[in-house]
Amino acid sequence: MSYARIAELSSHAGQSVTVRGWVTHLRSSGKVAFIVLRDGTGILQAVVVKSQVPAEVWERFGALTQEACVAITGEVRADARAPGGHEMGLAALDVIGASPLDYPIQPKEHGVDYLLDHRHFWLRTPRQVAIARIRSEVEQAINDFFYEHGFLRVDTPILTAAIGERSGLFATEYFDLGNAYLAQTGQLYGEAAAAAFGKIYTFGPTFRAEKSKTRRHLTEFWMIEPEVAFIDSDENMQLQEDMLVFIVRRVLDRKQAELKELEREVAKLEAAASAPYPRIDYTDAVATLQKKGSAVTWGDDLGAEDETLLVEDYSTPVFVKNYPKEAKAFYMKENPADPRTVLCNDCLAPEGFGEIIGGSQREDDLEKILRRIREEKLPEDAYDWYLALRKYGTFPHSGYGLGLERTVAWICGTQHIRECIAFPRMMHRLRP
């Protein structure tokens, strides 16, 4: 007997196959029963007719419970009314792994903390499966985009002596070399790689020890960080826009079923699948926010409420550029048109999802970046190799970081990024 995955059943219509998976629903009229099974690729309804199966098969059905792992055998037939579009006339049933009646997640309302405590089971539910599939598609789209545009993927260290941002650090003792830190960003190493390979991107986990409980923050999250030689801030924003259009279009083309499961308003994503996206100078953004009643003043970084207020009239992501120097990281290039500011941008998602990308042209002047490091009171010896990039053949370059979970949250329309990673790490959550 051949084994088949549910997603492959269209090629097995009229054939007898065995499908292995987990029971999600059971019902019986006494003479006819139904098993709904999932195997990770789809769902299948099997029909069990008491008079047409051996007594032991009917008895096994009667003992089944939610999430029991089983193998079912029977003839596959197309049925547009059935879940997944196919149905099986069951002939044989074997229990691979029983599931006690006290399975933790029952078909009823559970609180979020309870679901997070049981995340290893919560992942099995249709909503979480849909989010995970969209995340996987976004990841594949990102890799395809950069591959098609001639970028080299470079994997950068997770343990580092140098930091890229002001936010908190997770430190660990590193043999007899003092403290090492879990990387906040792969950017600094990406800059070195850009000088070697021209166009690169990094894709990996990053860590921020910020004591934040907002719906936009995780302590461990994934970042995509391209770094490109010889492009300026405007070209950098164009690259960001091209990438986002590519990602959103890919999801719209390939993940309609998942978007439907999430009840996502597809029309709102369609707007983001075309360019151009608006570009607003920070100074103009502050003026707009003040007119809308915000208390923000020039020099402040924009908070979540300000970002939401600023983009409320737009259906696409919005770029805000040229922030004040004091609000941004030391490595951003001074704006020659206004030395109070730096050549940078944040890309804000519509519908209140906030910043999903932060980018900048990098400061390529050795003296200026050294001055900034000293102003920030950062340890110069930890950056000696980074400063050497400006000493030996400095070059104009730009890059950005896209937060994967924030991007997935926006595309899925889910309000908290804790659902956008398999096992979220937050300020008060380290398990499971």
Secondary structure by P-SEA (a helix, b strand, c coil): ccccccccccccccccbbbbbbbccccccccbbbbbbbcccbbbbbbbccccccaaaaaaaaacccccccccbbbbbbbccccccccccccbbbbccccccccccccccccaaaaaaaaaaaaacaaaaaaaaaaaaaaaaaaaaaaaabbbbbbbbccccccccccccccccccccccccccccaaaaaaaaaaacccccccbbbbbccccccccccccbbbbbbbbccccaaaaaaaaaaaaaaaaaaaaaccaaaaaaaccaaaaaaaaccccbbbbcaaaaaaaaaaacccccccccccaaaaaaaacccccbbbbcccccccccccccccccccccccbbbbbbccccccccccccccccaaaaaaaaaaaccccccaaaaaaaaaccccccccccccaaaaaaaaacccccccccccccccccccc
